[in-house]
Amino acid sequence: MSNYNFDAKVVREAAAGKWERIIQALIPDIPDKAFTKLGSHVACPVHHRGSKKRGDGFKLFKKDFHVSGGGMCNSCGAYPDGFSLIMWARNFTFAEALQAVAYELGIRSKDDERVQAAVNRVNDSERAAMLKAIDDKQAEDDARAREKLKCLWRESIPLTHPDAEPARLYLKGRKILCWDRPGLETVIRFHRSVKSWNENLEFEGDFPTILCLVTNAGVPVTIHRIYLTEKGEKAPIESVKKMCAYPSNRTVTGGGIITGPWTEVIDLAEGPETSLAIEMATGLKCFPMVNATLLESFVPHAGVKAIRVWADKDRSGRGEEAAKKLKVRMWNLGIQVAIMLPPLSIPEGEKGVDWNDVLVELGMLGFPRQQPRKQRAA
């Protein structure tokens, strides 16, 4: 390759609409499914493992990949455009990534760049039309997502309702009996029948479902679903736990499932079952973060001074890693963090243990001896 310093603006404009071909050529380890079904989770091209179930997967951005070229890995982070994606996957500098993209577009000299700049000017209206079409489709998708979320929540019932027996059986099987706690019905509810599709958009059936409201800075964002059977068992589908699609102007990053009031000392865990198990054993209202990725990115309410993180103990170390990353970030904000790990060994053949396992195996005696104290509001 030449040592010519390409104009990033010219190359970026030329790449718009051509990122699929560029990324396929420069990052060949990305599975085809990532391109044919944008937004679907596939094995990471860098560490070559992962699935949505394990919370460790890769995807290309559904909204604007063809224009921006961006994607993300649940473990490694988000890459907003094709240049940053190539820098990460190929360990390139920006100049190297820029040159690689330019070469894929046939831009190899100053003369080529001048010609491309002229082409870009001619194509300005075409590019603007493409961006408008993307924005229009996104607006339609956002409106559809908002209506589905409103409808799902509107049709839901409290866990105390007679028809919510599948949810109560599910929680009871995990030794969780605090489903009738006042206020919980504003955040965790039940739906008699929710449709499920797998990653390949194949219909899996209608199932009783626990619904958990995910908010960010007090604003509702989406709904986390736990699919069940009528007998209170996990539904026989590809992925029992799923998050609903949500509008593009909202983000789950920094948020969680806020099951109680904000106080100076708060408690966090990953899954709703784990959080309710902690509440069952200690009386502490524990906020579920849904998964390790959201746990490490959580943003507390102003006035929070300390956080207890009831981390999962995973064979991969992901749960503890997320807790430690949150701890470092909170300490930099002047917030103290204590990480609580389950006092259980990981059984042979299992991926990990959490505090719900502690409640099932050891009961309340498996938890630290502390009583919830009356706390001041944050």
MARLOGU-33595 format. One record per residue (C-alpha): residue number from 1; x, y, z. Coordinates in Angstrom, 1 decimal. Example, Ala and Ser with C-alpha at 12.3 -4.5 7.8 and 13.67 -1.06 7.14 Angstrom:
REM residues 2
R   num     east    north       up
R     1     12.3     -4.5      7.8
R     2     13.7     -1.1      7.1
This chain:
REM residues 378
R   num     east    north       up
R     1      0.0      0.0      0.0
R     2      1.1      3.6     -0.6
R     3      2.1      6.1      2.1
R     4     -0.4      8.7      0.7
R     5     -2.6     10.2      3.4
R     6     -6.2      9.8      2.2
R     7     -8.9     12.3      2.9
R     8    -11.2     10.7      5.5
R     9    -14.2     12.7      4.3
R    10    -13.9     11.6      0.7
R    11    -13.4      7.9      1.7
R    12    -16.2      8.0      4.2
R    13    -18.7      9.4      1.7
R    14    -17.6      6.9     -0.9
R    15    -18.1      4.0      1.5
R    16    -21.7      4.9      2.4
R    17    -23.9      2.2      1.0
R    18    -21.0     -0.1      0.3
R    19    -20.0     -1.1      3.8
R    20    -21.3     -4.7      3.5
R    21    -18.8     -5.4      0.7
R    22    -16.0     -3.6      2.5
R    23    -16.5     -5.3      5.8
R    24    -16.9     -8.7      4.2
R    25    -13.6     -8.2      2.5
R    26    -11.6     -6.8      5.4
R    27    -13.1     -8.8      8.2
R    28    -13.9    -12.2      6.6
R    29    -14.4    -14.0      9.9
R    30    -17.8    -12.3     10.5
R    31    -20.4    -15.0      9.8
R    32    -22.7    -14.4      6.8
R    33    -25.8    -14.3      9.1
R    34    -24.6    -11.0     10.5
R    35    -25.1     -9.5      7.1
R    36    -28.2    -11.3      5.9
R    37    -30.0    -10.5      9.2
R    38    -28.7     -7.2     10.5
R    39    -28.9     -7.1     14.3
R    40    -28.7    -10.8     14.8
R    41    -26.0    -12.2     17.2
R    42    -23.2    -14.3     15.9
R    43    -19.8    -15.5     17.1
R    44    -17.3    -12.6     17.6
R    45    -14.8    -12.3     14.8
R    46    -12.0    -11.5     17.3
R    47    -12.4    -14.1     20.1
R    48    -14.4    -16.5     17.9
R    49    -17.0    -17.5     20.4
R    50    -20.3    -16.4     21.9
R    51    -24.0    -16.5     21.6
R    52    -26.9    -14.3     22.7
R    53    -27.7    -16.7     25.5
R    54    -24.2    -16.5     27.0
R    55    -24.3    -12.7     26.7
R    56    -21.1    -12.7     24.6
R    57    -21.9    -12.2     20.9
R    58    -21.3     -9.9     18.0
R    59    -23.7     -8.0     15.8
R    60    -23.8     -5.4     13.0
R    61    -26.0     -2.4     13.7
R    62    -29.5     -2.9     12.3
R    63    -30.3      0.8     11.9
R    64    -27.5      2.2      9.8
R    65    -24.9     -0.4      9.1
R    66    -25.1      0.2      5.3
R    67    -24.3      3.8      5.8
R    68    -22.0      3.7      8.8
R    69    -20.5      0.2      8.8
R    70    -20.7     -0.1     12.6
R    71    -21.2     -3.0     15.0
R    72    -20.6     -4.2     18.5
R    73    -19.4     -7.2     20.6
R    74    -21.0     -7.7     24.0
R    75    -17.6     -8.3     25.5
R    76    -15.3     -6.0     23.6
R    77    -17.5     -2.9     23.1
R    78    -19.3     -0.8     20.5
R    79    -17.7      0.4     17.2
R    80    -19.9      3.2     15.7
R    81    -18.5      3.1     12.2
R    82    -16.7      0.8      9.8
R    83    -13.3      2.4     10.4
R    84    -13.4      1.7     14.2
R    85    -14.8     -1.8     13.5
R    86    -11.8     -2.5     11.2
R    87     -9.4     -1.0     13.7
R    88    -10.6     -3.3     16.4
R    89    -10.9     -6.5     14.3
R    90     -7.6     -6.0     12.4
R    91     -5.6     -4.2     15.1
R    92     -5.1     -1.3     12.7
R    93     -4.5      2.4     13.3
R    94     -7.0      4.8     11.9
R    95     -4.7      5.6      9.0
R    96     -4.3      1.9      8.2
R    97     -8.1      1.3      8.3
R    98     -8.7      4.4      6.2
R    99     -6.2      3.2      3.6
R   100     -7.6     -0.4      3.6
R   101    -11.2      1.0      3.0
R   102     -9.9      3.4      0.3
R   103     -8.2      0.5     -1.5
R   104    -11.4     -1.6     -1.4
R   105    -13.1      1.3     -3.1
R   106    -10.4      1.6     -5.8
R   107     -9.0      4.8     -4.4
R   108     -5.2      4.3     -4.5
R   109     -3.7      7.6     -5.4
R   110     -4.2     11.4     -5.2
R   111     -5.7     11.3     -8.7
R   112     -8.2      8.5     -7.7
R   113     -9.2     10.6     -4.7
R   114     -9.9     13.7     -6.8
R   115    -12.0     11.6     -9.1
R   116    -13.9     10.1     -6.2
R   117    -14.5     13.5     -4.6
R   118    -16.1     14.6     -7.8
R   119    -18.2     11.5     -7.9
R   120    -19.3     12.1     -4.3
R   121    -20.5     15.6     -5.2
R   122    -22.6     14.2     -8.0
R   123    -23.9     11.5     -5.7
R   124    -24.8     13.9     -2.9
R   125    -28.5     13.8     -3.7
R   126    -28.5     10.0     -4.0
R   127    -26.8      9.7     -0.6
R   128    -29.3     12.1      0.9
R   129    -32.2     10.1     -0.5
R   130    -30.6      6.9      1.0
R   131    -30.3      8.5      4.4
R   132    -33.9      9.8      4.3
R   133    -35.1      6.3      3.4
R   134    -33.2      4.9      6.3
R   135    -34.6      7.6      8.7
R   136    -38.2      7.0      7.4
R   137    -37.9      3.3      7.9
R   138    -36.5      3.8     11.4
R   139    -39.4      6.1     12.3
R   140    -41.8      3.4     11.2
R   141    -39.9      0.8     13.2
R   142    -39.8      3.1     16.3
R   143    -43.6      3.7     16.1
R   144    -44.2     -0.1     15.8
R   145    -41.9     -0.8     18.8
R   146    -43.6      1.8     21.0
R   147    -47.1      0.5     20.2
R   148    -46.0     -3.1     20.9
R   149    -44.5     -2.2     24.2
R   150    -47.5     -0.2     25.3
R   151    -49.9     -3.0     24.3
R   152    -47.8     -5.7     26.1
R   153    -47.7     -3.7     29.3
R   154    -51.4     -2.6     29.1
R   155    -52.5     -6.3     28.8
R   156    -50.3     -7.4     31.7
R   157    -51.6     -8.2     35.2
R   158    -50.0     -8.1     38.7
R   159    -48.2    -11.3     40.0
R   160    -51.0    -11.4     42.6
R   161    -53.7    -11.9     40.1
R   162    -55.3    -15.4     40.1
R   163    -54.3    -15.9     36.4
R   164    -50.6    -15.2     37.2
R   165    -50.2    -18.7     38.8
R   166    -47.5    -19.8     36.2
R   167    -45.3    -16.9     37.4
R   168    -45.9    -17.7     41.1
R   169    -45.1    -21.4     40.5
R   170    -41.9    -20.4     38.7
R   171    -40.7    -18.1     41.5
R   172    -41.8    -20.6     44.2
R   173    -39.7    -23.2     42.5
R   174    -36.8    -20.9     43.2
R   175    -37.8    -20.4     46.9
R   176    -39.0    -16.8     46.0
R   177    -42.2    -15.9     47.8
R   178    -42.0    -12.0     47.9
R   179    -44.0    -11.6     44.7
R   180    -46.8     -9.9     46.6
R   181    -44.6     -7.1     48.0
R   182    -46.4     -3.7     47.5
R   183    -45.0     -1.7     44.7
R   184    -43.5     -4.6     42.8
R   185    -46.5     -4.7     40.4
R   186    -45.4     -1.4     38.9
R   187    -42.2     -3.0     37.6
R   188    -42.7     -6.8     37.4
R   189    -45.9     -8.1     36.0
R   190    -47.4    -11.1     34.2
R   191    -48.9    -11.6     30.7
R   192    -51.1    -14.6     30.0
R   193    -49.8    -15.2     26.4
R   194    -46.8    -13.7     24.6
R   195    -45.6    -14.8     21.1
R   196    -42.0    -15.9     20.7
R   197    -39.8    -16.1     17.6
R   198    -36.3    -17.5     17.5
R   199    -33.2    -15.8     16.0
R   200    -34.2    -17.1     12.5
R   201    -37.7    -15.5     12.9
R   202    -39.3    -18.9     13.2
R   203    -42.5    -18.8     15.3
R   204    -42.1    -20.8     18.5
R   205    -45.5    -20.4     20.1
R   206    -47.5    -18.4     22.7
R   207    -46.4    -18.7     26.3
R   208    -47.2    -17.3     29.8
R   209    -44.6    -14.6     30.4
R   210    -43.1    -12.6     33.3
R   211    -42.6     -8.9     32.2
R   212    -40.0     -6.6     33.7
R   213    -39.9     -2.9     32.9
R   214    -36.5     -1.6     32.0
R   215    -36.0      2.1     32.6
R   216    -33.2      4.6     32.2
R   217    -33.0      7.8     34.3
R   218    -36.7      7.2     35.2
R   219    -37.8      6.9     31.5
R   220    -39.3      3.5     30.4
R   221    -37.2      2.0     27.6
R   222    -38.2     -1.6     27.0
R   223    -39.5     -4.8     28.6
R   224    -37.5     -7.9     29.6
R   225    -39.4    -11.1     29.1
R   226    -39.1    -14.5     30.8
R   227    -41.1    -17.2     28.9
R   228    -42.8    -19.9     31.0
R   229    -45.1    -22.9     30.7
R   230    -48.5    -23.1     32.4
R   231    -46.8    -25.3     35.1
R   232    -44.3    -22.6     35.9
R   233    -41.3    -24.1     34.1
R   234    -39.1    -22.4     31.6
R   235    -40.6    -22.5     28.1
R   236    -39.2    -25.0     25.7
R   237    -37.8    -22.4     23.3
R   238    -34.4    -21.3     22.0
R   239    -34.0    -18.4     24.4
R   240    -36.3    -18.1     27.4
R   241    -35.2    -14.6     28.3
R   242    -35.5    -11.8     25.7
R   243    -35.6     -8.1     25.6
R   244    -38.2     -6.4     23.4
R   245    -37.2     -4.1     20.6
R   246    -37.3     -0.4     21.6
R   247    -37.3      3.0     19.9
R   248    -33.9      4.2     18.6
R   249    -34.0      7.4     20.7
R   250    -33.9      5.3     23.9
R   251    -31.0      3.3     25.3
R   252    -30.8      0.5     27.9
R   253    -27.2      1.3     28.6
R   254    -27.0      2.9     32.1
R   255    -30.5      1.6     33.1
R   256    -32.1     -1.4     34.7
R   257    -35.2     -2.8     36.4
R   258    -35.7     -0.5     39.3
R   259    -37.8     -2.5     41.8
R   260    -37.7      0.0     44.8
R   261    -37.0      3.5     45.9
R   262    -33.6      5.2     45.4
R   263    -31.7      5.3     48.6
R   264    -28.2      6.3     49.6
R   265    -27.2      2.6     49.6
R   266    -28.6      0.4     46.8
R   267    -28.2     -3.3     45.8
R   268    -27.7     -4.6     42.3
R   269    -27.7     -8.0     40.7
R   270    -28.0     -9.4     37.2
R   271    -31.2    -11.3     36.7
R   272    -34.7    -10.6     38.2
R   273    -34.7    -14.1     39.9
R   274    -31.4    -13.3     41.6
R   275    -32.6     -9.9     42.8
R   276    -35.8    -11.3     44.2
R   277    -33.9    -14.1     45.9
R   278    -31.8    -11.5     47.6
R   279    -34.9     -9.6     48.7
R   280    -36.4    -12.8     49.9
R   281    -33.4    -13.7     52.1
R   282    -32.4    -10.2     53.3
R   283    -35.3     -7.9     52.9
R   284    -33.1     -5.6     50.8
R   285    -34.7     -4.3     47.6
R   286    -32.2     -5.3     44.9
R   287    -32.4     -3.9     41.4
R   288    -32.0     -6.4     38.5
R   289    -29.7     -5.2     35.7
R   290    -30.8     -8.0     33.3
R   291    -27.2     -9.0     32.4
R   292    -23.5     -8.4     33.0
R   293    -23.2     -5.9     30.2
R   294    -25.9     -3.6     31.7
R   295    -24.5     -4.2     35.2
R   296    -21.1     -2.8     34.4
R   297    -22.6      0.2     32.6
R   298    -25.2      1.1     35.3
R   299    -25.7      4.8     36.1
R   300    -27.0      5.4     39.7
R   301    -29.4      8.1     40.7
R   302    -27.9     11.3     42.1
R   303    -27.4     10.9     45.9
R   304    -26.4      7.2     45.9
R   305    -23.3      6.9     48.1
R   306    -22.7      3.1     48.2
R   307    -23.6      0.0     46.2
R   308    -23.7     -3.6     47.1
R   309    -23.2     -5.8     43.9
R   310    -24.5     -9.3     44.3
R   311    -22.4    -10.7     41.5
R   312    -22.9    -14.0     39.6
R   313    -20.0    -16.5     39.9
R   314    -19.4    -17.6     36.4
R   315    -16.9    -20.2     35.1
R   316    -15.9    -17.6     32.5
R   317    -15.5    -14.9     35.2
R   318    -17.8    -12.5     33.3
R   319    -20.1    -11.8     36.3
R   320    -17.2    -10.8     38.6
R   321    -15.5     -8.9     35.8
R   322    -18.6     -6.8     35.2
R   323    -18.9     -6.1     39.0
R   324    -15.2     -5.0     39.2
R   325    -15.6     -2.7     36.2
R   326    -18.6     -1.1     37.8
R   327    -16.7     -0.8     41.1
R   328    -13.8      1.1     39.4
R   329    -16.2      3.4     37.6
R   330    -18.2      4.1     40.8
R   331    -15.1      4.7     42.9
R   332    -14.0      7.4     40.4
R   333    -17.4      9.1     41.1
R   334    -16.9      8.8     44.8
R   335    -19.4      6.0     45.3
R   336    -18.3      3.0     47.4
R   337    -18.9     -0.5     46.1
R   338    -18.9     -3.9     47.8
R   339    -18.9     -7.0     45.7
R   340    -20.7    -10.0     47.1
R   341    -19.9    -13.4     45.6
R   342    -22.0    -16.6     46.2
R   343    -20.5    -18.9     48.8
R   344    -20.9    -21.9     46.5
R   345    -18.6    -23.8     44.2
R   346    -19.6    -24.1     40.5
R   347    -21.0    -27.7     40.0
R   348    -19.4    -29.9     37.4
R   349    -21.0    -29.2     34.0
R   350    -22.6    -25.9     35.1
R   351    -21.7    -22.5     33.7
R   352    -21.9    -20.7     37.1
R   353    -23.9    -20.0     40.3
R   354    -25.8    -17.0     41.5
R   355    -27.5    -15.8     44.7
R   356    -30.7    -17.6     43.7
R   357    -28.8    -20.8     43.8
R   358    -27.6    -19.9     47.3
R   359    -31.2    -19.4     48.4
R   360    -32.2    -22.8     47.0
R   361    -29.2    -24.6     48.3
R   362    -28.5    -23.0     51.7
R   363    -31.6    -20.9     52.4
R   364    -31.4    -17.6     54.3
R   365    -28.4    -18.9     56.3
R   366    -26.3    -18.7     53.1
R   367    -26.5    -14.9     53.0
R   368    -24.4    -12.4     55.0
R   369    -25.9    -11.7     58.4
R   370    -27.3     -8.2     57.9
R   371    -30.7     -6.7     58.4
R   372    -32.1     -4.0     56.1
R   373    -31.9     -0.7     57.8
R   374    -34.1      2.3     57.2
R   375    -32.3      4.3     54.6
R   376    -32.5      7.9     53.6
R   377    -33.8      8.7     50.1
R   378    -31.1      9.5     47.6
